[in-house]
Structures are given as structure tokens and as C-alpha cells.
Amino acid sequence: MELWQPGLRNLLTDLDGVTVGNASDERMKSGTTAILFDRPAVASALVLGGAPGSRDIELLDPANTVGGVDAFVLSGGSAFGLDAASGVQSYLREAGRGFEVAGFRVPIVPAAIVFDLANGGDKDWGFASPYAALGLDAARLASRDFVLGTAGAGTGATTAVCKGGLGSASIRLPGGITVAALVIVNAVGSPLVGGTRSFWAAPFEIAGEFGGLGLPHPMPADAAMPRTKHGAREGANTTVAVIATDAVLTKGEAKRLAVAAHDGFARALYPVHTDFDGDLVFAAATGTSGIAPSPLDRMMLAAAASAAMSRAIARGVFEAMGTPGDRLPAWRDLPA
């Protein structure tokens, strides 16, 4: 009997008041993912990679003024992809959303990017990048159901050994709280154990959601040998994610949730948090459950956040599809 079960969709959108939209350009092998909140969500963030790319991270510090966010944006395109947040911000402004100051509303849309410029896609977009338009499209398409794998910001994502992608997973805790993760897997390291097809995240898998292979037995002799992207360089890799819950949390408690979610990175990717990754986790609490967890309950919430993030990473890789011009195979196309 499994201790935890996923939500109905096994997605970030198992949380009430959360929608996700993807916009992709297959020729460019890139895209954008928008995470929208019906009401401002208490939020924070934590960066543990050495080469991050982000927007509006400082306002998420628990010591700073803004208490909630209207959306998060995860995007391909390296620094060009930060433009995607402007498209989402425009969509929210038209809807009358945003932090009110001096009679104006400013939608709060922190963003993070992954480097997918050198993945074989055509990045010759001319004078202006297409990411603001992709952000706007992603916001317009946001719904409770969305595709995993080669979609949105995961369209051109890669790992050391195979394609990466967009993953998501959720856990319903016995006390009534739900925690869920969404991630773009574009790591310098590997999600797989040695040269096998087994996922490092296998101990956390529920109901065969990423192949049901388990850990290899015996463990291969090369399991501890790091596998990284050839010629890894700063700014060329990143795993970025959102961990969210319907619990009632303070901004400081949301920061602790981000810390726990990074443990999920370490359970699912090896190596991780390197000088060449920009690993970042946004954390959000919608409060829609009405439950303010006790310190002991927050410990269980943190453990679930780590497990959900590990599963989301594996699911993103498992669901990726091969497309023409790829420089790495999808997991499903690896030799058995």
C-alpha cells in the first residue's frame, strides 16, 4: 500500500485555482510554459545552480514587500526567453490583475529560463525574439489539462543522455493538503542510473508513471560515474521548476518548501546543482485548502514536495518524444 497517492490529474493543476498553458515552436525547438493563479499566491524561490537566468527573483525574498504572485513563467530561449514574462504580464493586465500601487496594477510574473539555443532548432528569428508572443499564447491557452514531455518550455530540453522535457506530478496528503510540482528538465547531468534506462527517481514512482522499471539490480559498476553533457559550459543547462501547495503558508514557509523541492532535484538527477546549471525552484501556496499545517505537518509536506519533484523530473523525460533534427534520442528510443 502506497503512503501517498497522486491527485486526479497527477499534475500541478490538481491544485484549485491553478492553470497551465504551453506554447511551442517546433521549427525553433523551443517554447514557453505559463503557470497562472486565479488569486495571488504566496510565493518564494531558491536558486542552487551556478548559472541561473531569471526575472523578479528578489521580490520573492521573505524580507521584501510583495506578498503574492499572479503567475510564473518557465521558458526556453536562454536570456531571450525572459521576454515571455512580458507576454504573460500583458495578458494579466488586460484581465485587471496585478499588485496595486499608486492607482496602477502591476501583474507580478517571476520567470526563469533554460538554455536550448544549441539543440538543433532554427533560432534565426531576426531582430526581435518570439518569446513575448509565445508567453501571450501560453497564457491564453492555460487550462487544467496540459501535455507533458516535448511541450512548452520543455520542447527543446535535453539532459546528458537523452531528451529532457516538461514534467509534473502531485501528491495528496492524508490530512487534506495537496502538493504538486512542475519542472523543465534541461540538466547538465543525467536522470538515468549509469548506462541503464532506469530512473534515479525510481524509489518514488507511483503506479508505473515513468515505466515501472525500478532501480537496476545489481547496480551497474558505473552508477557513480557522473554523466554530463559534452563540453558543459556555464549558462548552457538548467532545471527550473515550480513546487506548489494548497496549504496556507507564510512567505518564509514557502521558501522552505523550495528548499525541500531542490532535494527532489538531487534524488532524480546526477550530478545536479553544478556550476554549469541554473537550477531554480519557485514555490507557491494558494491557501485554497484553508489548512495551515503544524510544524510536524510541514515536515511531511516537505518530504512530499521532494518526492513529487523527483517524479515530475522522471515524467518529463519519460514523456519526451523524438522530433526531426534532434541531437539526442528520447528516452523511449534508447536501446532496451
C-alpha positions as CSV (number, residue, x, y, z in Angstrom):
1,M,0.0,0.0,0.0
2,E,1.4,3.4,-1.0
3,L,1.7,6.0,1.6
4,W,0.8,8.8,-0.8
5,Q,-1.5,8.9,-3.9
6,P,-1.4,11.4,-6.7
7,G,-4.3,13.8,-7.4
8,L,-6.9,13.2,-10.0
9,R,-4.7,14.5,-12.9
10,N,-1.3,13.9,-11.3
11,L,-0.4,17.4,-12.5
12,L,0.2,20.8,-10.9
13,T,-3.4,21.7,-11.8
14,D,-4.7,19.3,-9.1
15,L,-4.5,22.5,-7.0
16,D,-7.6,24.5,-7.2
17,G,-7.1,27.9,-8.9
18,V,-4.1,26.9,-10.9
19,T,-3.9,26.6,-14.7
20,V,-1.0,25.9,-17.0
21,G,-0.5,26.8,-20.7
22,N,2.1,25.7,-23.2
23,A,3.2,27.4,-26.4
24,S,5.8,25.9,-28.7
25,D,7.6,26.5,-31.9
26,E,8.6,23.1,-33.4
27,R,10.9,24.6,-36.0
28,M,12.7,26.6,-33.4
29,K,12.7,23.6,-30.9
30,S,11.7,25.9,-28.1
31,G,8.7,27.2,-26.2
32,T,7.2,28.7,-23.1
33,T,5.1,27.4,-20.2
34,A,2.9,29.8,-18.1
35,I,1.6,28.9,-14.7
36,L,-1.4,31.2,-13.7
37,F,-3.0,31.6,-10.3
38,D,-6.7,32.7,-10.1
39,R,-5.7,34.7,-7.0
40,P,-2.3,36.0,-5.9
41,A,-0.3,33.1,-4.4
42,V,2.1,33.5,-1.5
43,A,5.5,32.7,-3.2
44,S,9.2,32.5,-2.8
45,A,12.2,30.9,-4.7
46,L,15.6,29.4,-4.3
47,V,18.5,29.2,-6.7
48,L,21.1,26.5,-6.2
49,G,22.6,26.3,-9.6
50,G,25.7,28.3,-10.5
51,A,24.4,29.8,-13.8
52,P,20.8,31.0,-13.3
53,G,18.7,33.2,-15.6
54,S,15.6,34.8,-14.0
55,R,13.4,37.8,-13.6
56,D,11.9,39.3,-10.4
57,I,13.6,36.8,-8.0
58,E,14.5,39.4,-5.4
59,L,10.9,40.4,-4.7
60,L,10.2,36.8,-3.6
61,D,12.6,37.1,-0.7
62,P,10.6,36.8,2.5
63,A,12.0,40.1,3.7
64,N,10.6,42.0,0.7
65,T,7.2,43.7,0.3
66,V,5.3,41.9,-2.4
67,G,3.2,39.2,-0.8
68,G,1.9,37.3,-3.8
69,V,2.4,36.4,-7.4
70,D,-0.1,36.3,-10.3
71,A,1.9,33.8,-12.4
72,F,5.2,32.1,-13.1
73,V,6.8,31.7,-16.4
74,L,9.3,29.0,-17.4
75,S,10.8,29.4,-20.9
76,G,13.3,28.2,-23.3
77,G,15.5,30.6,-25.2
78,S,18.1,31.4,-22.6
79,A,18.1,35.1,-21.7
80,F,15.9,35.9,-24.8
81,G,13.2,33.7,-23.2
82,L,12.8,36.2,-20.3
83,D,10.7,38.2,-22.8
84,A,8.0,35.6,-22.4
85,A,7.0,37.0,-19.0
86,S,6.1,40.3,-20.7
87,G,3.6,38.5,-22.8
88,V,2.0,36.8,-19.8
89,Q,2.1,40.2,-18.0
90,S,0.2,41.8,-20.8
91,Y,-2.5,39.1,-20.7
92,L,-2.9,39.6,-17.0
93,R,-3.0,43.4,-17.2
94,E,-5.9,43.1,-19.7
95,A,-7.7,41.0,-17.2
96,G,-7.2,43.6,-14.5
97,R,-4.8,41.5,-12.4
98,G,-1.8,42.8,-10.6
99,F,-0.3,44.4,-7.5
100,E,-2.0,47.7,-6.8
101,V,0.3,50.7,-6.3
102,A,-0.5,54.4,-6.8
103,G,-3.6,53.6,-8.7
104,F,-2.0,51.2,-11.1
105,R,-2.0,47.4,-11.2
106,V,1.3,45.6,-12.0
107,P,1.0,41.9,-12.6
108,I,3.7,40.1,-10.7
109,V,5.2,37.4,-13.0
110,P,8.6,36.0,-12.0
111,A,10.3,34.0,-14.7
112,A,13.2,31.6,-15.2
113,I,14.8,30.2,-18.4
114,V,16.7,27.3,-19.7
115,F,19.3,27.2,-22.4
116,D,18.1,25.4,-25.5
117,L,19.7,27.5,-28.2
118,A,22.1,24.8,-29.4
119,N,19.6,21.9,-29.7
120,G,19.3,21.8,-33.5
121,G,16.4,24.1,-33.8
122,D,16.3,27.2,-36.1
123,K,17.0,30.2,-33.9
124,D,17.3,32.7,-36.7
125,W,14.3,34.7,-35.7
126,G,15.6,38.1,-36.9
127,F,15.6,41.4,-34.9
128,A,13.2,40.6,-32.1
129,S,12.8,37.2,-30.4
130,P,9.4,35.5,-30.5
131,Y,9.2,34.8,-26.8
132,A,6.8,37.6,-25.8
133,A,4.3,36.3,-28.3
134,L,4.9,32.7,-27.0
135,G,4.2,33.9,-23.5
136,L,1.0,35.6,-24.5
137,D,-0.1,32.4,-26.4
138,A,0.8,30.2,-23.4
139,A,-1.3,32.4,-21.1
140,R,-4.3,32.4,-23.4
141,L,-4.1,28.6,-23.6
142,A,-3.9,28.0,-19.9
143,S,-6.2,25.3,-18.6
144,R,-6.4,22.5,-16.0
145,D,-5.2,19.9,-18.6
146,F,-1.8,20.1,-20.4
147,V,0.7,17.9,-22.2
148,L,3.9,16.7,-20.7
149,G,7.3,15.9,-22.4
150,T,8.1,17.7,-25.6
151,A,5.8,20.7,-24.9
152,G,6.0,24.3,-23.8
153,A,9.4,25.2,-22.3
154,G,10.3,21.5,-22.5
155,T,10.1,21.5,-26.3
156,G,13.9,21.7,-26.8
157,A,15.1,20.5,-23.4
158,T,17.9,17.9,-23.1
159,T,19.9,16.0,-20.5
160,A,23.3,14.4,-20.6
161,V,22.0,11.1,-22.1
162,C,18.6,11.8,-23.7
163,K,16.0,14.5,-24.3
164,G,14.5,16.3,-21.4
165,G,11.1,17.8,-21.2
166,L,8.2,19.2,-19.2
167,G,7.1,17.1,-16.2
168,S,4.5,17.3,-13.5
169,A,3.3,15.2,-10.5
170,S,1.1,15.6,-7.5
171,I,0.6,14.1,-4.0
172,R,-2.5,14.2,-1.8
173,L,-1.5,14.0,1.8
174,P,-3.8,12.2,4.3
175,G,-4.6,15.4,6.2
176,G,-6.2,17.0,3.1
177,I,-3.3,19.1,1.7
178,T,-2.1,18.6,-1.9
179,V,1.4,19.4,-3.1
180,A,2.4,19.4,-6.8
181,A,5.4,20.0,-8.9
182,L,6.0,21.2,-12.5
183,V,9.5,21.1,-14.0
184,I,11.5,21.8,-17.1
185,V,14.3,19.2,-17.3
186,N,17.3,20.6,-19.2
187,A,20.1,19.3,-16.9
188,V,23.8,19.0,-17.4
189,G,23.6,15.7,-15.6
190,S,21.6,12.5,-16.2
191,P,18.2,11.3,-14.9
192,L,19.2,7.7,-15.6
193,V,21.3,5.3,-13.5
194,G,24.7,4.7,-15.3
195,G,24.1,3.4,-18.8
196,T,20.7,1.9,-18.0
197,R,17.2,3.1,-18.8
198,S,16.3,3.1,-15.1
199,F,15.5,6.5,-13.4
200,W,17.3,7.7,-10.3
201,A,13.8,8.7,-9.2
202,A,12.5,5.1,-9.3
203,P,12.0,4.7,-5.5
204,F,9.3,7.5,-5.6
205,E,7.4,6.2,-8.7
206,I,3.7,5.6,-8.3
207,A,1.7,3.2,-10.5
208,G,4.4,2.9,-13.2
209,E,4.1,6.5,-14.2
210,F,7.5,6.5,-15.8
211,G,7.9,3.0,-17.0
212,G,7.9,1.0,-13.8
213,L,11.5,-0.3,-14.3
214,G,12.6,0.3,-10.7
215,L,16.3,0.6,-9.9
216,P,18.7,-1.8,-11.6
217,H,19.8,-4.9,-9.7
218,P,22.6,-5.2,-9.2
219,M,23.5,-1.6,-9.5
220,P,25.9,-1.1,-12.5
221,A,29.5,-0.6,-11.8
222,D,29.4,2.8,-13.4
223,A,26.4,4.1,-11.5
224,A,28.5,6.6,-9.5
225,M,30.4,7.9,-12.6
226,P,28.9,11.3,-13.5
227,R,27.4,11.6,-17.0
228,T,27.3,15.1,-18.2
229,K,26.7,17.0,-21.5
230,H,29.8,17.0,-23.6
231,G,31.7,20.3,-23.3
232,A,29.4,21.6,-20.5
233,R,29.7,25.3,-20.1
234,E,28.1,27.9,-17.9
235,G,24.6,29.1,-18.9
236,A,24.1,26.1,-21.2
237,N,22.0,24.0,-18.9
238,T,19.3,24.3,-16.2
239,T,16.4,22.6,-14.5
240,V,13.7,25.1,-13.4
241,A,10.6,24.2,-11.6
242,V,7.5,25.2,-9.6
243,I,6.5,23.5,-6.3
244,A,3.1,24.5,-5.1
245,T,0.6,23.6,-2.4
246,D,-3.0,24.5,-1.4
247,A,-1.8,24.8,2.2
248,V,-1.8,28.1,4.0
249,L,1.9,29.2,4.2
250,T,3.8,32.3,5.0
251,K,6.4,33.6,2.6
252,G,9.2,32.1,4.8
253,E,7.5,28.7,4.9
254,A,7.1,28.8,1.1
255,K,10.9,29.4,0.9
256,R,11.4,26.2,3.0
257,L,9.2,24.4,0.5
258,A,11.5,25.4,-2.3
259,V,14.5,24.1,-0.3
260,A,12.7,20.7,0.0
261,A,11.9,20.6,-3.7
262,H,15.6,21.0,-4.5
263,D,16.1,17.7,-2.6
264,G,13.9,16.2,-5.3
265,F,16.3,17.5,-7.9
266,A,19.1,15.7,-6.1
267,R,17.0,12.5,-6.0
268,A,16.3,12.5,-9.7
269,L,19.4,14.0,-11.4
270,Y,23.1,13.2,-11.1
271,P,25.1,15.4,-10.9
272,V,22.9,18.3,-10.1
273,H,23.3,22.0,-8.8
274,T,26.6,22.3,-10.7
275,D,28.5,25.4,-11.7
276,F,27.0,24.9,-15.2
277,D,23.3,24.5,-14.2
278,G,21.0,27.4,-13.3
279,D,18.8,25.2,-11.1
280,L,15.9,27.2,-9.6
281,V,12.7,26.4,-7.8
282,F,9.7,28.7,-7.4
283,A,7.4,27.8,-4.5
284,A,3.8,28.9,-4.1
285,A,1.0,28.4,-1.6
286,T,-2.5,29.1,-2.8
287,G,-4.1,28.6,0.6
288,T,-7.3,27.2,-1.0
289,S,-7.4,24.2,1.3
290,G,-7.8,26.5,4.3
291,I,-5.3,24.3,6.2
292,A,-2.3,25.9,8.0
293,P,-0.1,22.9,8.7
294,S,1.6,22.5,12.0
295,P,5.4,22.2,12.2
296,L,5.2,18.4,12.1
297,D,2.8,18.6,9.1
298,R,5.2,20.9,7.3
299,M,7.9,18.3,7.7
300,M,5.6,15.8,5.9
301,L,4.8,18.5,3.3
302,A,8.5,19.0,2.6
303,A,9.0,15.3,2.2
304,A,6.1,15.1,-0.2
305,A,7.5,18.1,-2.1
306,S,10.8,16.3,-2.6
307,A,9.1,13.1,-3.8
308,A,6.7,14.9,-6.2
309,M,9.6,16.9,-7.7
310,S,11.6,13.7,-8.3
311,R,8.6,12.1,-10.0
312,A,7.9,15.2,-12.1
313,I,11.5,15.2,-13.4
314,A,11.3,11.5,-14.4
315,R,7.9,12.0,-16.0
316,G,9.2,14.9,-18.1
317,V,12.0,12.7,-19.5
318,F,9.8,9.7,-19.9
319,E,7.1,11.6,-21.9
320,A,9.5,13.3,-24.3
321,M,9.1,12.5,-28.0
322,G,11.7,12.4,-30.7
323,T,11.4,15.0,-33.4
324,P,13.3,15.6,-36.7
325,G,16.6,17.3,-36.2
326,D,17.1,16.2,-32.6
327,R,20.7,15.8,-31.4
328,L,19.8,13.3,-28.7
329,P,17.3,10.4,-28.6
330,A,14.1,10.5,-26.5
331,W,14.1,8.1,-23.5
332,R,11.6,5.9,-25.3
333,D,14.0,5.4,-28.2
334,L,17.0,4.3,-26.1
335,P,18.2,0.7,-26.6
336,A,16.5,-1.7,-24.2
